[in-house]
């Protein structure tokens, strides 16, 4: 994810976006990862427990999202009121 995000940020700079720092880009990415948990958790609440395939998909989605959120410290990037 790091190299892809750095490539994206570099492409923005090459396209003339000069007022978007790497640290801001990274913070926005981390916030987005945290926001991705909402639909993942919604899937858990709505899937049919009798459907094994749906359960496996929901499990992978939530597990992978939570794992990545932990990797990037996504929750530390969320603004708290």
C-alpha positions in Angstrom: 0.0 0.0 0.0 2.8 2.4 0.8 4.4 2.3 -2.7 1.0 2.7 -4.4 0.2 5.7 -2.2 3.6 7.2 -2.8 3.1 6.7 -6.5 -0.4 8.4 -6.3 1.1 11.3 -4.4 3.9 11.7 -6.8 1.5 11.7 -9.8 -0.5 14.4 -8.1 2.7 16.5 -7.7 3.7 15.9 -11.3 0.2 17.0 -12.4 0.8 20.4 -10.6 -0.8 19.7 -7.2 1.8 21.5 -5.0 -0.1 22.2 -1.8 -0.8 18.6 -0.8 2.0 17.3 1.4 2.9 13.6 1.8 1.9 13.8 5.5 -1.6 15.1 4.6 -2.0 12.5 1.9 -1.0 9.8 4.4 -3.4 11.1 7.0 -6.3 11.2 4.5 -5.5 7.6 3.5 -5.5 6.5 7.1 -8.8 8.2 7.7 -10.3 6.5 4.6 -9.2 3.1 5.8 -11.0 3.7 9.1 -14.1 4.8 7.2 -14.0 1.6 5.2 -14.9 -0.3 8.4 -18.5 1.0 8.3 -19.6 -1.0 5.3 -17.6 -4.0 6.4 -19.4 -4.0 9.7 -22.7 -3.5 7.9 -22.1 -6.6 6.0 -21.6 -8.5 9.2 -25.0 -7.3 10.5 -26.9 -8.2 7.3 -25.5 -11.4 5.9 -27.4 -14.7 6.1 -25.6 -16.9 8.7 -27.0 -20.0 6.8 -25.0 -19.0 3.7 -21.5 -20.3 4.2 -20.1 -18.4 1.2 -21.5 -15.1 2.3 -20.1 -15.8 5.8 -16.7 -16.5 4.4 -16.7 -13.3 2.3 -17.9 -11.2 5.3 -15.2 -12.8 7.5 -12.4 -12.0 5.0 -13.6 -8.5 4.3 -13.8 -7.5 7.9 -10.6 -9.4 8.9 -8.6 -7.8 6.1 -10.0 -4.3 6.7 -9.3 -4.5 10.4 -5.8 -5.9 9.8 -4.9 -3.0 7.4 -6.5 -0.5 9.7 -4.1 -1.7 12.4 -1.1 -1.7 10.1 -1.6 2.0 9.2 -2.8 3.1 12.7 -6.0 4.3 11.0 -7.8 5.0 14.2 -5.2 7.5 15.3 -5.9 9.5 12.2 -9.6 9.9 12.9 -10.5 13.3 14.2 -12.3 13.0 17.6 -14.6 15.6 18.9 
